[in-house]
Each structure stands twice: as C-alpha cells, then as structure tokens.
Amino acid sequence: MSASPLEVRDQRNYYERTAEHYDSMHVNPSDEHGKALSAFMALAELAGPVDSVLDIGAGTGRALKRLKERWPAAKTIGIEPVAALRAVGHKKEIPTDELIAGDALNLAFEDDSFDYVIETGVLHHIAEPLVAVREMVRVSKKGVMISDSNNIGQGGAAARAVKFLIKRAGLWPAFIWMQTGGRMYKTSEGDGVFYSFSAYDCVGECRRKFSTVHYMNTTPCAGLNIYRGASHVMIFATKS
C-alpha cells in the first residue's frame, strides 16, 4: 500500500504547522522513545565501540542530541523530510550536515554505511513501513533499533483479544479498511496522519540480516505477553 500524494502532503503540512511546538507535544526524556534510546545505547555498547548511527525521521533532532552526548566522537546523522522540523533542530545547534533532508523509503547511503540505524515513532506515519525497514537494514552494519507503536497491544483487554484474533486470521487489512472507510489511515491533532502499525511486523525484515532480536515494552504491559499487552515496544536486532 503506497501513500497517496494527499496523505504525504497532509502529514508534512501538519509538521510544518506544529514544528515550533513539536518538542513540547512529542518529546519527553522519560517517554517510550526516551526509554528505547536508553536501552539501545546500553545494548549497542555491549558489542563494542559505536562509530556511527543514522536516525530516520529525526524530527527536531531529539535522538541526535542524546546520541552525541553519549558518543561524542561518533558520526551521527538524522534524515528528516520536513524543513520546518529541521530548522528547529538547527536552532538547537545541530549542524546542518548532521540533520539533513532525506527519504526513509530510499536512503541515499551505500550498504553497511552505519553501525546502527534507528527510528523513534516514525514508521506508523509511513504507508509502506516495511520498505523503510528494508532500507534501514540495508545501510546498517551492526543492527537496527525500532521504537514504535504496537496496534495489537492497544486498548482494553476485550479490544486486544479481538484484534489479536482478527490479525491471526489474516483479516487485519479488511478490518482497517472498514474501520477507516477505505482510507487505510487516520488523522488526529496530536499525531497528524498515521497508520495502524505494529513494530512486531518488522521483525521478519530485520532477521534477514540480523539473527538476534531483543524485545522490550516501553509502556506498561497488561499481562506477561508484550505483543498482546504493550502499546509501544522497542525492537533491537543485531548479528549476535
């Protein structure tokens, strides 16, 4: 499913309009993505020195600043298609050659260009998230980190159970088609254009190159099963 030009326009217009308030709306050091970044950095260091990281959909540079604080000598690059968000990041003294324009579906880097490639809350805004993950895997050498939503773990117990059964039966696309009136996406003032998405759906693409996969819930989990009980998760795939 490809995004229509209208969807892309509406999403980018949303971020252009809210760029100056982006950090207050979406960034908190202890939120789900803050937790995922902390876990990623700790796990990455277990494999040795980290020399380079690419952040896709970098926004105003939230992850870039933390990465640079942790690894000041590493090459850290963020791609962000919305100029207004990049401008906010540049005001925070992130250099223009470190927070750059780019397309997550077609990364302008050679294979294995970075030790790690990460994303924090971007894939659920992309109509073809697996294409973006494929690109993340392609340009990463040591691993990828995904911090994003998990549609099966959202809602009350009954809703989660029903969604699990629908997805297990292979009826999820039809369910979303009916739920959205055929649009296949939703909109909100807090998140712009977004798609029903589970980070778990990306694991197959990650495993094509990285055999070891770590899972962590970054929001409270209802029960013992993260997939069925956590609304947001961190997935970290590495070679060992």
Backbone as CSV, one residue per row, in Angstrom:
resi,resn,N_x,N_y,N_z,CA_x,CA_y,CA_z,C_x,C_y,C_z
1,MET,0.837,-1.197,0.000,0.000,0.000,0.000,0.875,1.251,0.000
2,SER,0.812,2.011,-1.081,1.582,3.247,-1.167,0.740,4.415,-0.685
3,ALA,1.414,5.401,-0.097,0.707,6.610,0.339,0.342,7.450,-0.874
4,SER,-0.841,8.039,-0.850,-1.232,8.952,-1.918,-0.537,10.291,-1.705
5,PRO,-0.372,11.075,-2.765,0.219,12.409,-2.594,-0.522,13.246,-1.561
6,LEU,-1.841,13.037,-1.442,-2.632,13.785,-0.467,-2.223,13.438,0.951
7,GLU,-2.012,12.157,1.225,-1.598,11.742,2.570,-0.247,12.341,2.929
8,VAL,0.696,12.259,1.991,2.031,12.810,2.240,1.956,14.311,2.470
9,ARG,1.173,14.994,1.646,1.023,16.447,1.797,0.427,16.807,3.142
10,ASP,-0.629,16.099,3.538,-1.291,16.410,4.800,-0.361,16.165,5.987
11,GLN,0.413,15.079,5.940,1.319,14.790,7.044,2.407,15.857,7.151
12,ARG,2.996,16.223,6.030,4.070,17.223,6.068,3.526,18.604,6.434
13,ASN,2.313,18.923,5.977,1.701,20.188,6.376,1.461,20.231,7.877
14,TYR,1.065,19.091,8.446,0.846,19.017,9.892,2.129,19.353,10.642
15,TYR,3.244,18.778,10.227,4.500,19.034,10.924,5.039,20.434,10.646
16,GLU,4.803,20.944,9.459,5.191,22.340,9.187,4.429,23.273,10.126
17,ARG,3.145,22.972,10.333,2.294,23.827,11.163,2.633,23.726,12.652
18,THR,3.070,22.554,13.081,3.297,22.344,14.517,4.780,22.302,14.899
19,ALA,5.660,22.606,13.957,7.099,22.446,14.187,7.596,23.177,15.429
20,GLU,7.153,24.405,15.629,7.649,25.199,16.759,7.216,24.609,18.104
21,HIS,6.157,23.810,18.085,5.659,23.198,19.323,5.940,21.689,19.367
22,TYR,6.704,21.192,18.398,6.915,19.755,18.258,7.486,19.136,19.537
23,ASP,8.520,19.746,20.088,9.164,19.159,21.261,8.228,19.093,22.464
24,SER,7.450,20.152,22.671,6.537,20.141,23.816,5.401,19.147,23.612
25,MET,5.060,18.869,22.352,3.973,17.939,22.051,4.429,16.482,22.061
26,HIS,5.676,16.232,21.646,6.078,14.854,21.358,7.313,14.360,22.101
27,VAL,8.035,15.227,22.792,9.324,14.815,23.351,9.325,14.933,24.865
28,ASN,9.651,13.829,25.522,9.840,13.786,26.964,10.946,12.772,27.240
29,PRO,11.958,13.135,28.007,13.089,12.221,28.216,12.697,10.851,28.763
30,SER,11.563,10.788,29.483,11.153,9.517,30.080,9.985,8.863,29.342
31,ASP,9.672,9.359,28.136,8.575,8.739,27.386,9.051,7.436,26.742
32,GLU,8.180,6.809,25.961,8.518,5.493,25.401,9.770,5.528,24.538
33,HIS,9.954,6.608,23.781,11.127,6.674,22.908,12.389,7.026,23.695
34,GLY,12.229,7.809,24.763,13.361,8.078,25.634,13.872,6.793,26.274
35,LYS,12.951,5.940,26.707,13.333,4.651,27.286,14.009,3.773,26.243
36,ALA,13.460,3.767,25.030,14.038,2.942,23.967,15.449,3.398,23.619
37,LEU,15.668,4.703,23.572,17.003,5.213,23.275,18.002,4.800,24.349
38,SER,17.594,4.888,25.605,18.483,4.484,26.703,18.850,3.010,26.585
39,ALA,17.853,2.171,26.304,18.110,0.736,26.169,18.990,0.454,24.962
40,PHE,18.706,1.113,23.850,19.511,0.914,22.643,20.972,1.250,22.893
41,MET,21.236,2.393,23.496,22.619,2.801,23.688,23.364,1.822,24.596
42,ALA,22.705,1.346,25.629,23.342,0.388,26.532,23.624,-0.934,25.825
43,LEU,22.667,-1.428,25.050,22.843,-2.695,24.352,23.883,-2.583,23.247
44,ALA,23.880,-1.468,22.533,24.843,-1.292,21.440,26.273,-1.327,21.958
45,GLU,26.497,-0.756,23.121,27.841,-0.705,23.677,28.372,-2.082,24.059
46,LEU,27.480,-3.037,24.282,27.919,-4.386,24.609,28.670,-5.034,23.450
47,ALA,28.395,-4.569,22.231,29.043,-5.130,21.040,30.337,-4.400,20.692
48,GLY,30.703,-3.402,21.490,31.942,-2.670,21.228,31.676,-1.216,20.912
49,PRO,32.724,-0.482,20.534,32.583,0.946,20.257,31.567,1.226,19.142
50,VAL,30.838,2.316,19.305,29.865,2.734,18.297,30.447,3.929,17.546
51,ASP,30.660,3.753,16.246,31.298,4.794,15.443,30.323,5.608,14.603
52,SER,29.115,5.068,14.360,28.180,5.806,13.502,26.755,5.324,13.713
53,VAL,25.809,6.274,13.672,24.377,5.971,13.813,23.593,6.860,12.861
54,LEU,22.619,6.274,12.182,21.682,7.019,11.344,20.303,6.959,11.983
55,ASP,19.642,8.110,12.105,18.293,8.205,12.656,17.351,8.618,11.535
56,ILE,16.371,7.775,11.221,15.438,8.132,10.148,14.196,8.788,10.749
57,GLY,13.727,9.860,10.088,12.613,10.628,10.635,13.021,11.310,11.909
58,ALA,14.136,12.047,11.839,14.789,12.573,13.043,14.048,13.731,13.696
59,GLY,13.040,14.288,13.041,12.288,15.388,13.642,13.164,16.582,13.934
60,THR,13.146,17.059,15.167,13.947,18.213,15.577,15.293,17.794,16.169
61,GLY,15.635,16.508,16.034,16.944,16.051,16.478,17.004,15.531,17.893
62,ARG,15.870,15.126,18.438,15.816,14.625,19.806,16.817,13.490,20.037
63,ALA,16.789,12.463,19.159,17.706,11.338,19.325,19.144,11.749,19.031
64,LEU,19.336,12.596,18.038,20.695,13.015,17.674,21.422,13.647,18.854
65,LYS,20.742,14.475,19.590,21.382,15.143,20.729,21.797,14.127,21.789
66,ARG,20.951,13.153,22.051,21.299,12.144,23.049,22.441,11.248,22.564
67,LEU,22.414,10.904,21.300,23.477,10.077,20.747,24.823,10.789,20.819
68,LYS,24.823,12.066,20.494,26.065,12.840,20.519,26.582,13.015,21.942
69,GLU,25.683,13.170,22.888,26.107,13.268,24.287,26.758,11.966,24.746
70,ARG,26.213,10.843,24.296,26.730,9.536,24.698,28.018,9.186,23.956
71,TRP,28.012,9.472,22.648,29.153,9.089,21.804,29.644,10.311,21.021
72,PRO,30.333,11.223,21.668,30.729,12.482,21.021,31.615,12.309,19.799
73,ALA,32.352,11.215,19.706,33.248,11.019,18.567,32.574,10.303,17.401
74,ALA,31.366,9.810,17.603,30.682,9.042,16.556,30.081,9.962,15.500
75,LYS,29.953,9.446,14.284,29.228,10.153,13.225,27.738,9.892,13.428
76,THR,26.970,10.934,13.693,25.528,10.795,13.902,24.802,11.652,12.874
77,ILE,23.974,11.016,12.076,23.227,11.689,11.013,21.740,11.414,11.205
78,GLY,20.919,12.446,11.019,19.477,12.273,11.042,18.875,12.753,9.741
79,ILE,17.969,11.986,9.167,17.249,12.447,7.977,15.827,12.825,8.372
80,GLU,15.375,13.958,7.858,14.046,14.468,8.172,13.530,15.224,6.940
81,PRO,12.396,14.793,6.363,11.902,15.430,5.143,11.249,16.799,5.343
82,VAL,10.847,17.128,6.576,10.118,18.382,6.814,11.103,19.488,7.192
83,ALA,11.195,20.502,6.345,12.181,21.573,6.536,11.978,22.310,7.851
84,ALA,10.725,22.530,8.247,10.455,23.282,9.473,10.969,22.537,10.706
85,LEU,10.875,21.218,10.711,11.404,20.444,11.831,12.931,20.509,11.847
86,ARG,13.539,20.413,10.677,14.999,20.530,10.622,15.447,21.905,11.123
87,ALA,14.690,22.925,10.780,15.057,24.283,11.190,15.056,24.412,12.713
88,VAL,14.096,23.782,13.376,14.067,23.810,14.842,15.300,23.100,15.391
89,GLY,15.636,21.972,14.790,16.824,21.256,15.223,18.098,22.062,15.037
90,HIS,18.183,22.789,13.939,19.361,23.615,13.687,19.462,24.751,14.706
91,LYS,18.305,25.256,15.151,18.319,26.281,16.194,18.859,25.723,17.504
92,LYS,18.747,24.412,17.681,19.275,23.764,18.884,20.749,23.377,18.696
93,GLU,21.358,23.963,17.676,22.789,23.808,17.409,23.152,22.428,16.874
94,ILE,22.204,21.755,16.238,22.530,20.545,15.495,22.988,20.989,14.106
95,PRO,24.196,20.669,13.696,24.726,21.152,12.410,23.858,20.743,11.216
96,THR,23.879,21.576,10.196,23.064,21.313,9.002,23.531,20.082,8.242
97,ASP,24.765,19.657,8.449,25.233,18.437,7.782,24.999,17.183,8.617
98,GLU,24.372,17.355,9.771,24.033,16.205,10.605,22.526,15.969,10.671
99,LEU,21.722,17.006,10.443,20.269,16.879,10.355,19.889,17.340,8.961
100,ILE,19.621,16.380,8.079,19.516,16.663,6.650,18.191,16.165,6.084
101,ALA,17.867,16.648,4.872,16.684,16.157,4.169,16.933,14.733,3.698
102,GLY,15.871,13.939,3.638,16.022,12.569,3.182,14.704,11.835,3.141
103,ASP,14.711,10.673,2.494,13.516,9.865,2.307,13.761,8.484,2.913
104,ALA,12.986,8.111,3.908,13.165,6.825,4.587,12.964,5.642,3.647
105,LEU,12.215,5.845,2.561,11.948,4.758,1.621,13.056,4.588,0.594
106,ASN,13.980,5.526,0.561,15.075,5.474,-0.412,16.281,6.195,0.178
107,LEU,16.946,5.541,1.125,18.059,6.168,1.825,19.251,6.355,0.890
108,ALA,19.789,7.562,0.882,20.868,7.916,-0.040,22.236,7.545,0.531
109,PHE,22.369,6.283,0.953,23.618,5.795,1.528,23.906,4.402,0.979
110,GLU,25.193,4.069,0.939,25.606,2.749,0.473,25.252,1.682,1.520
111,ASP,25.272,0.433,1.109,25.070,-0.678,2.032,26.088,-0.601,3.171
112,ASP,25.656,-0.934,4.381,26.538,-1.003,5.556,27.267,0.320,5.835
113,SER,26.600,1.438,5.600,27.222,2.746,5.795,27.330,3.144,7.259
114,PHE,26.442,2.609,8.117,26.402,2.994,9.525,26.448,1.750,10.406
115,ASP,27.022,1.900,11.593,26.971,0.790,12.547,25.524,0.432,12.853
116,TYR,24.729,1.454,13.201,23.330,1.229,13.567,22.427,2.232,12.869
117,VAL,21.206,1.789,12.586,20.166,2.679,12.061,18.968,2.554,12.996
118,ILE,18.401,3.694,13.394,17.322,3.688,14.377,16.138,4.521,13.899
119,GLU,15.005,4.308,14.528,13.838,5.181,14.330,13.058,5.222,15.626
120,THR,12.444,6.372,15.902,11.636,6.541,17.109,10.288,7.160,16.736
121,GLY,9.284,6.317,16.615,7.926,6.790,16.373,7.666,7.321,14.986
122,VAL,8.368,6.801,13.990,8.207,7.296,12.620,7.463,6.305,11.735
123,LEU,7.704,5.028,11.931,7.170,4.033,10.998,5.656,4.025,10.923
124,HIS,4.965,4.379,12.015,3.498,4.371,11.945,2.955,5.568,11.158
125,HIS,3.842,6.437,10.687,3.442,7.531,9.793,3.754,7.212,8.335
126,ILE,4.250,6.017,8.056,4.653,5.636,6.710,3.721,4.541,6.199
127,ALA,3.152,4.750,5.022,2.205,3.778,4.471,2.869,2.451,4.137
128,GLU,4.160,2.470,3.806,4.914,1.257,3.485,6.067,1.090,4.474
129,PRO,5.770,0.806,5.729,6.833,0.760,6.735,7.878,-0.314,6.479
130,LEU,7.487,-1.434,5.877,8.462,-2.495,5.640,9.500,-2.092,4.605
131,VAL,9.128,-1.217,3.687,10.113,-0.697,2.729,11.156,0.131,3.472
132,ALA,10.685,0.948,4.417,11.609,1.754,5.216,12.517,0.865,6.064
133,VAL,11.960,-0.186,6.656,12.770,-1.092,7.467,13.800,-1.807,6.598
134,ARG,13.396,-2.189,5.396,14.340,-2.832,4.472,15.520,-1.914,4.184
135,GLU,15.243,-0.639,4.031,16.308,0.336,3.805,17.171,0.508,5.055
136,MET,16.548,0.530,6.218,17.306,0.616,7.467,18.293,-0.546,7.587
137,VAL,17.794,-1.739,7.305,18.630,-2.931,7.394,19.760,-2.875,6.368
138,ARG,19.451,-2.418,5.180,20.457,-2.375,4.111,21.662,-1.510,4.466
139,VAL,21.412,-0.329,5.036,22.518,0.608,5.272,23.169,0.433,6.638
140,SER,22.654,-0.513,7.453,23.239,-0.747,8.768,24.192,-1.933,8.716
141,LYS,25.233,-1.853,9.522,26.262,-2.887,9.557,26.108,-3.788,10.771
142,LYS,25.769,-3.211,11.930,25.709,-3.987,13.169,24.288,-4.258,13.652
143,GLY,23.331,-3.368,13.320,21.984,-3.616,13.801,21.039,-2.454,13.588
144,VAL,19.763,-2.693,13.903,18.736,-1.661,13.793,17.922,-1.629,15.084
145,MET,17.420,-0.444,15.411,16.541,-0.281,16.571,15.258,0.395,16.119
146,ILE,14.137,-0.217,16.480,12.812,0.304,16.154,12.074,0.582,17.451
147,SER,11.635,1.810,17.637,10.808,2.183,18.780,9.503,2.730,18.230
148,ASP,8.428,1.974,18.389,7.192,2.402,17.734,5.978,1.757,18.382
149,SER,4.841,1.988,17.775,3.574,1.511,18.323,3.362,0.032,18.024
150,ASN,2.452,-0.566,18.777,2.077,-1.967,18.601,0.565,-2.042,18.660
151,ASN,-0.072,-2.046,17.503,-1.531,-1.940,17.457,-2.253,-3.051,18.229
152,ILE,-1.683,-4.242,18.288,-2.333,-5.351,18.973,-2.358,-5.133,20.483
153,GLY,-1.411,-4.380,21.006,-1.334,-4.152,22.446,-2.052,-2.900,22.914
154,GLN,-2.805,-2.264,22.032,-3.501,-1.030,22.386,-4.970,-1.300,22.708
155,GLY,-5.491,-0.567,23.710,-6.889,-0.700,24.072,-7.101,-1.596,25.285
156,GLY,-8.349,-1.800,25.635,-8.704,-2.634,26.775,-8.524,-4.119,26.466
157,ALA,-8.735,-4.956,27.473,-8.499,-6.391,27.327,-9.341,-7.006,26.217
158,ALA,-10.625,-6.640,26.158,-11.507,-7.209,25.134,-11.074,-6.778,23.740
159,ALA,-10.755,-5.500,23.587,-10.323,-4.997,22.279,-9.039,-5.672,21.831
160,ARG,-8.114,-5.865,22.765,-6.848,-6.507,22.407,-7.081,-7.955,21.967
161,ALA,-7.951,-8.631,22.660,-8.241,-10.027,22.315,-8.873,-10.134,20.932
162,VAL,-9.810,-9.260,20.640,-10.478,-9.278,19.334,-9.478,-8.951,18.231
163,LYS,-8.645,-7.939,18.448,-7.662,-7.564,17.425,-6.671,-8.697,17.170
164,PHE,-6.261,-9.371,18.236,-5.340,-10.498,18.083,-5.956,-11.573,17.191
165,LEU,-7.221,-11.899,17.412,-7.890,-12.924,16.626,-8.060,-12.486,15.170
166,ILE,-8.400,-11.221,14.964,-8.565,-10.704,13.602,-7.250,-10.781,12.837
167,LYS,-6.175,-10.373,13.480,-4.871,-10.393,12.808,-4.414,-11.813,12.554
168,ARG,-4.636,-12.669,13.522,-4.232,-14.066,13.383,-4.965,-14.736,12.228
169,ALA,-6.174,-14.308,11.970,-6.968,-14.874,10.877,-6.609,-14.275,9.523
170,GLY,-5.706,-13.317,9.498,-5.303,-12.691,8.243,-6.280,-11.663,7.725
171,LEU,-7.144,-11.155,8.615,-8.196,-10.219,8.200,-7.891,-8.773,8.574
172,TRP,-6.650,-8.507,9.025,-6.348,-7.163,9.505,-6.538,-6.076,8.436
173,PRO,-6.047,-6.258,7.207,-6.272,-5.212,6.194,-7.751,-4.917,5.959
174,ALA,-8.569,-5.968,5.913,-10.003,-5.757,5.708,-10.620,-5.029,6.899
175,PHE,-10.180,-5.368,8.097,-10.677,-4.711,9.310,-10.346,-3.217,9.292
176,ILE,-9.115,-2.875,8.934,-8.714,-1.465,8.887,-9.433,-0.741,7.758
177,TRP,-9.636,-1.429,6.640,-10.364,-0.818,5.521,-11.771,-0.416,5.971
178,MET,-12.436,-1.310,6.682,-13.785,-0.989,7.167,-13.740,0.101,8.240
179,GLN,-12.749,0.025,9.125,-12.648,0.979,10.223,-12.392,2.395,9.732
180,THR,-11.646,2.525,8.636,-11.270,3.854,8.127,-12.083,4.289,6.918
181,GLY,-13.102,3.533,6.564,-13.909,3.892,5.400,-13.133,3.809,4.103
182,GLY,-12.182,2.884,4.051,-11.419,2.680,2.828,-10.152,3.510,2.713
183,ARG,-9.930,4.443,3.640,-8.744,5.305,3.532,-7.474,4.586,3.960
184,MET,-7.591,3.663,4.908,-6.471,2.892,5.453,-5.569,3.716,6.373
185,TYR,-5.980,4.927,6.709,-5.221,5.738,7.661,-6.182,6.590,8.460
186,LYS,-5.677,7.136,9.575,-6.457,8.033,10.407,-5.688,9.332,10.604
187,THR,-6.363,10.328,11.148,-5.706,11.597,11.449,-6.116,12.044,12.849
188,SER,-5.222,12.779,13.496,-5.538,13.378,14.789,-4.737,14.654,14.941
189,GLU,-5.199,15.550,15.795,-4.479,16.791,16.023,-3.173,16.535,16.760
190,GLY,-3.110,15.437,17.477,-1.885,15.150,18.216,-0.834,14.401,17.421
191,ASP,-1.244,13.768,16.292,-0.291,12.912,15.569,-0.349,13.051,14.059
192,GLY,-1.189,13.903,13.537,-1.280,14.062,12.089,-1.830,12.819,11.428
193,VAL,-1.263,12.442,10.288,-1.658,11.237,9.558,-0.897,10.044,10.127
194,PHE,-1.629,8.969,10.453,-0.952,7.774,10.962,-1.689,6.522,10.512
195,TYR,-0.956,5.414,10.507,-1.460,4.136,10.029,-1.462,3.121,11.163
196,SER,-2.348,2.151,11.072,-2.352,1.070,12.040,-1.074,0.259,11.842
197,PHE,-0.301,0.100,12.921,1.050,-0.448,12.763,1.481,-1.177,14.021
198,SER,2.227,-2.255,13.833,2.887,-2.931,14.942,4.360,-3.103,14.607
199,ALA,5.207,-2.696,15.524,6.644,-2.872,15.328,6.991,-4.338,15.123
200,TYR,6.194,-5.233,15.675,6.453,-6.660,15.513,6.394,-7.102,14.050
201,ASP,5.649,-6.371,13.225,5.548,-6.728,11.815,6.872,-6.534,11.072
202,CYS,7.814,-5.849,11.708,9.100,-5.556,11.068,10.163,-6.609,11.358
203,VAL,9.861,-7.529,12.261,10.885,-8.475,12.714,11.410,-9.345,11.577
204,GLY,10.526,-9.780,10.678,10.955,-10.617,9.559,12.000,-9.925,8.699
205,GLU,11.782,-8.638,8.417,12.765,-7.887,7.629,14.085,-7.768,8.380
206,CYS,14.012,-7.547,9.676,15.236,-7.420,10.474,16.031,-8.715,10.476
207,ARG,15.331,-9.831,10.563,16.003,-11.130,10.660,16.691,-11.546,9.364
208,ARG,16.386,-10.890,8.262,17.073,-11.203,7.011,18.583,-10.970,7.131
209,LYS,18.959,-10.070,8.029,20.377,-9.728,8.186,20.870,-9.894,9.613
210,PHE,19.979,-9.716,10.575,20.371,-9.731,11.985,19.621,-10.836,12.720
211,SER,20.378,-11.807,13.206,19.771,-13.024,13.741,19.269,-12.896,15.172
212,THR,19.825,-11.968,15.931,19.440,-11.816,17.336,18.501,-10.631,17.492
213,VAL,17.341,-10.848,18.090,16.342,-9.781,18.244,15.955,-9.657,19.713
214,HIS,16.066,-8.441,20.241,15.664,-8.150,21.617,14.343,-7.385,21.585
215,TYR,13.462,-7.685,22.542,12.158,-7.029,22.646,12.018,-6.384,24.026
216,MET,11.449,-5.186,24.058,11.201,-4.528,25.340,9.955,-3.676,25.240
217,ASN,9.065,-3.803,26.216,7.927,-2.885,26.247,8.398,-1.544,26.804
218,THR,7.963,-0.459,26.189,8.349,0.882,26.633,7.178,1.638,27.237
219,THR,6.031,0.993,27.302,4.870,1.467,28.060,4.414,0.291,28.922
220,PRO,3.606,0.552,29.944,3.173,-0.551,30.813,2.552,-1.688,30.024
221,CYS,2.803,-2.905,30.466,2.306,-4.098,29.778,1.181,-4.727,30.591
222,ALA,0.061,-4.981,29.942,-1.070,-5.650,30.584,-0.867,-7.158,30.464
223,GLY,-0.339,-7.769,31.490,-0.063,-9.198,31.445,1.392,-9.487,31.127
224,LEU,1.681,-10.741,30.809,3.049,-11.184,30.593,3.468,-11.162,29.122
225,ASN,2.517,-11.056,28.233,2.803,-11.109,26.798,2.924,-9.685,26.247
226,ILE,4.134,-9.283,25.867,4.355,-7.908,25.389,3.566,-7.640,24.119
227,TYR,3.574,-8.597,23.192,2.888,-8.405,21.918,1.408,-8.099,22.127
228,ARG,0.781,-8.799,23.055,-0.654,-8.631,23.262,-0.989,-7.621,24.356
229,GLY,0.052,-7.077,25.050,-0.269,-6.224,26.186,0.403,-4.873,26.265
230,ALA,1.337,-4.558,25.343,2.049,-3.279,25.413,1.760,-2.444,24.176
231,SER,1.405,-1.186,24.385,1.028,-0.321,23.262,2.223,0.169,22.467
232,HIS,3.404,0.206,23.099,4.630,0.637,22.423,5.770,-0.284,22.833
233,VAL,6.628,-0.585,21.866,7.727,-1.513,22.127,9.007,-1.024,21.465
234,MET,10.126,-1.546,21.973,11.431,-1.341,21.345,11.903,-2.691,20.840
235,ILE,12.336,-2.735,19.588,12.900,-3.938,18.992,14.305,-3.614,18.526
236,PHE,15.266,-4.390,19.005,16.675,-4.168,18.684,17.226,-5.442,18.059
237,ALA,17.591,-5.372,16.788,18.088,-6.532,16.055,19.570,-6.374,15.765
238,THR,20.350,-7.399,16.098,21.797,-7.368,15.897,22.255,-8.709,15.316
239,LYS,23.546,-8.774,15.002,24.099,-10.008,14.424,24.425,-11.042,15.486
240,SER,24.574,-10.618,16.736,24.901,-11.588,17.777,24.354,-11.110,19.121
